[in-house]
Amino acid sequence: MLAASLVLAHGAVASPQDVLDDYADNGVIDRCYSDAEFEGALDLIRPDQEQYGAARDVIETRQAECATASADGGEAAPEDEDDDDGVLLWIVLGVIAVALIGGGAAAAARRRGGGR
């Protein structure tokens, strides 16, 4: 149950501002967002970002990459993307697995009479 919650939270709905924050972090959009989120981000670009920055081009390029990947059944990711979220998920799933195995072993010991 906890693992399912973590997976759902990881894929939670983002906002157009999240797209801009992702871009502002390192000049790259590191994940795919919905078309509505990409379009909303394009609407939020400030005039100075429009004139002097590459935000619009980066967002439009990433939106096209994500649309292509979605049509192919996957999510496109930049070559150098860090997978810290994936590592955290595996750690949490490992902890849950250990807890479930430990709980099962304790229950089996009680059934055999070793836990009285």
N, C-alpha and C positions, 0 to 999 in steps of 0.2 A: 504494500500500500504506500509506504513512504517512498519507495523507488519510483512508483508511478507518479506520485506528486512531484518529485524532483524533475522527472522527465517533462511533465506538463509545465512546470514552472520555467524550465529551461527554454521551452518553445512558446513562452507567453507572448501575447500580442504586444507589439512595439508601437511607438508613435512616430510621426514625422520628425519630431525633435530628436528621437533616438537615432534616426538615420544621420542627421546633421552632427550629432555628438560623436557617432562612430567615425564620420569623416574628419571631424575636428581633432580627434584623438591622434591620428597619424597620417592624415591625408589619403587614407584608403578606407573603403567600406568593406569591413571584414566578414559580413554575413549577408544573407539574403533577407529582404523584407517584402511585404506585400506591395502590389502595384499602388494601392491607395497610400501606403506609407511613403513610398518613393515619390509619388506625385505631390503629396502634402509637403514633403521636404523641399521639393523644387519650388513650391509656392512660398516657403519660409526663407529662401535665400535672400539675404540682405543685398542692397545695391552695391556695397563695397565688395562683397564676396562675388557678386556677378561680374563686376568690372575688373577686379584684380586677382581673383582666385580661380581655381579650376573646379569648384564645388559642383557646378551644373554638369560639366563634362564627366566628372567622376561618378556622380549619381546616375546620370543617364546611361553611362557605360555599364555600371554595375547592375542597373535595372535590366538592361538587355541580356547581360550574362545570366542573371538569375532566371529570367523568363525562358531562355534557351535551356538552361539546366533543368528547370521545372518541366519543360516539355519532354526532356530526355529522361525524366524520372529521378533526378538528383539535385543536389544543391552545389552550385559552383563555388569554389573557394579559391582565394588567391594562393599562389604558390608558396608564399612565406608565412601563411597564417599560423599563429600559435594555436594549439589545441588544448589550452589550459582548462576550458570548460569540460572537455571530454575526459581529461585526467581526473578532475574532481568527481565527475559522475562515476567513474570506475572505482575510485576510492570509496565513495559512499555505498555503491553496490557491494563492494567487498566487505565492508563493515556489516552491512545488512545480512549478507550471506553467512558470515562468521556467527552473528547473533542467532540466526535461524538454526544453524547447525548445532551450536551450543545448546539452544533451547530444546532441540530434538534429542540430543544426547542426554540431557537432564531428564526429559520425559521418559526416555527408554530406561534409564537407570531407576526411576521411580517405579515403573511397571515391573521391573525385575526384583524390586524390593530393596534396592541398594540406597534408596533415598529416604528411608524412614528415620 
